[in-house]
Amino acid sequence: MARNERAQWARLDIDGVALLADLAAGLSLARVVDFHGPQLRCFGASAASSVPLEVGDFTGRVHRGASCNCSVLTLTPHANGTHTESVGHLTVEPVDVHGLIPQRLLLAVLLTVEPELAGDSIDDSLPQPRPADLLITRARIEQAWPAPPSPRLAARATVIRTQPNDRLKFAEDRAAAAPFLSMQAASALVERGIEHLVLDVPSADRANDGGALTAHRILFGLPAGSTQLAQARRRDCTITELAYIADSIADGWYWLALHAPALAGDAVPSRPMLYPLRAA
């Protein structure tokens, strides 16, 4: 591993192609959950909260005489910030997402996609989108897909950024108007072999779609209406939602690391990280 004052390059070999990752230049795609500041509250969920642990004479706050600060945190991963979810989001059987998150860097592409009005698009979803719905479409994804560093390389992960960029653009009731993936867009990602998808929107599907969750099902390989894990053909895949991708991060090819706490559940708060990539 070569080192200098500004970079820490690690060499990785993918499909016979030597690539470098700058491990000193990680770019976080996670939203900070500020328990005492402005917060996301998608899907009607309550705000995340932090209150002192009070047990007997222990007050949980140094300013109230406690020996240390100790808090009880309450949040809804799906609604209060960046989170990664598993097929267990849709199945009767529990699937803990932290066990599915790869422990290695993933070859990833970052795309900026301008959503299309459903009324102007040939793409669709189930249920049928309203004309004013905003769709992330197959055509826009294909147009934005950058050429790989080598023809032999294929991405395992995709990060999709929609516009405009605003940390609170999906707060509270505004989540209902957020863009979502068309059926064709979700299918295009599957066809490209994408196993880990990172989105800056509250959900891969429309916020209120009657429970169809069409894009989720396509990405997890789960038939319409099924709640059985055995029927999921892509059960090792993950979807990360409510990421924040700063405008200063250029589209292109990166290494992606998904970081999440060892908490059981179909969705957990997460911190996706992008690392600059270049040919060796």
N, C-alpha and C positions, 0 to 999 in steps of 0.2 A: 504494500500500500504506500503510494507516494504521498508525502505531506508537504505543505508549505503554510505560510501564514494565512492564506485566504481560502484554501481548499483542502479537503481530505478525501482524496479519490480512492475508492475501492474498486477492484476489477472483478467483474462477473462475466461468466460465459453462458450465453443463451443460444441454444441451437447452433453451436459452433461459431457464434459471433461474439467477439470480445467487446464488452462495454464497460464504461466507468460510471460510478455513482459518487457524487460529491456529498459525503455524509456530514459535512460541516455546514451545509447550506439548506437544511430542511425547511420546508414551507408548510406551516400548519393550515389545514382547511377546516378547523373546528371553530365553532362559535363558543365564546366564553359564556357560561351560565352565570350571570351576575345576580346573586340572590337579593341584592339590595338596589339594583338599578333597572333600566329598561330590559324587558324580557320578551321572548317569544311565548305565545300562548295559543298554539294552533289547535283546531278541532274542538274548541270550547273547553279545553283543559284549564285547570287552575295554574296559577303562577308557581314556579318552583320556590321553595321556602327553606330558610335556614334559621333554626331556633336553638337556644341553648339547651343542652342536656341538664335536667334538674333531677337530682337523686338525693333525697334527704336534705342535708345542709349544703350539698354541692350545687353551685349555681351555674356552672358552665361558662362563666365569663370572668376574666381576670379583673375587669373594671368593677365587678360586683363582689370581689373578694375571693374568687376561686383561685386555686393554685395554677390552673391552666384553662385555656379555652377549649371547649368541647361542644360540637354542634350536632344536631339531628337534621339531616338533609332529606327533603321530600321533593321528588320531581317525577315527571312523566317522560321517559326517554323519547317516545314517539312525538311529543308535542313541545318540549321545552328546549331543544337544542340538537346539535349534531348527534346522530345515533346510527348504529349499524344493526340491521335486522336479518333474521334467518327465515327459512321456510316455515319455522315454527310459528311465525306470525299468522299463518293460515291453517295450520294443522291441529288436529286433536292431540296428537302426540307432542310433548314438549321437545323443543330443540334449542339448546343453549348456544347462542351465536358466538360466544367467546371461544368455544371449541372449534369453530369453523374458520376463524380468522387466520390466514396464513402467517407463519412465523418468519417469513422471508420477504424480501423486496419483490414487488410485482411489476412487470413491464406494463406501463400505462400510457394512455393518450389523454390529453386535456383538450376539450373542444369547447368553443363558445358557439352556442346555437341560439339563433333568434327564433322564438316560437312563431307558429303560423296560426291565424284565425281558423278555427275548424270549418267555418263557412266557406273559406277560400281554399281549403286543402282537399286533396284526394285521399288522405289518410283518415282513419276513423278509430273508434273504440267501442267497447260494450260497457254500459249502454251507449247508444248513439250520442256523440257529443253535441252540445248546443252550439249554434253558429258562432257565439261570442267566446266560446272556450278557446284557450290557447294550447296548441299542441306542439310538443317536441316531435318532429316528424322524421321519417326515414330519409327523405331527400335532404333536409337540413343537416342531418348527421353525416350523410355521405359526402356532402359538399364541404363540410368542415374537417373531415378526417385527414390528418396530415400524412405525408409520405413517411414511411419508416426509415430509420437509419440504415437498414439493410433489407433487401427484398425477402430475406429468409425469416425476418422477425414478425411476430404477431403479438398484439397486446392481449394480456389476460384481464386488464382492468381498464375502465373508462371513467373519466371525470367530466361531467357535463355542466357547463356554466350557462345560465340564462341571463338575459339583460332586462332592465337595468340592475346594477349591483347596489344593494342597500342592505345593511345588516338587519334591519327590522322590516323588510319589504313584505314578509309573510306573517307579521305579528297579528294575533287575534283574528278578527273576521276576514282579514285580507288573504288568509290561507285558502279560502274558498275560491278565489279567483286566480290561483297560482297555475302556471303551466303544468302539463303532465304528458307522459309518453303515449303516443298513439300505439295501437297494436302493431303496426308496421315497423315503427321505430324499435319497439322492444324485440320484435322478431329479428330485425337487422343486427342488433347487438348479440343475440344468441347465435346467429349465423356466423358472426365474426369470432365466436369463441370467447366472448366476454363473460367472465365468471364473477367479477366483483365490480359493481357499479356505484359510483358516487355522484349524487345529485345535489344541487343547491335549492331544490324545491321541497315542500313539506312531504310530498308523496309522489311515488312513481305514477299513481293513478289520481283521478279527480277526487277531491276531498269528500264529496258525497256522490257515490256512484251506485248506491243500493247494495253495497257489499260484493260487487262483481270482482274488483281488484284485478282487472284483466292483465295489465302490464306486469304486476307482481307474479301472476300465475305463469305468464309466458317466460319470465326470467327464471323462475324456480322450476319450470317444467311441470307444473301442476295443472291437471285438467280443470275446466270450468266446473265450479260447484263442489269439487273434491276437497275433503278435509283430511285425507289419509296420507300420511308420510310415505307409505310404500308406493304411492302413485306419482311421487315427485321425481322427475328424471334428472333434475339439476339441484339436488338437495344440499350440495356443498357450496352453493353460491351465496353471495351476500349482497344486500342493497344498503347503501348508506344515504341518508337523506338529511336535509337541512345543513349541508356543508356550507362554508363561506369561502368562496374563491375570489381573492382580491383581484381587482382589475390589473394590478401590476404584474401578475403571473401570466406569462405569455402562453398561448396555445402551443402544443407540441408534445413530444415524447418525454416521459419522466419515469422514475422509479416511484412506486407507491408503497407505503407501509400503512397498514391499518392497525391502530393501537386502541385497545379497549380494556377496561378492568375485568378481572375474573369474577364477574357476577353472573349468576344463572338467570336466564330469561331469553325470550324471543328477540328482544331488542335491548341494547345497552348504550349508554353514552360512549362516544368514540372520538378519536382524534386522528383523522387521516393526515398523512404527511407526504408531500411530494419532494423528491430529491432530483436535482439536475442530473441529466444523463448526457454522455457523449461517447463516441466511438473510441476504442482504445488505440 
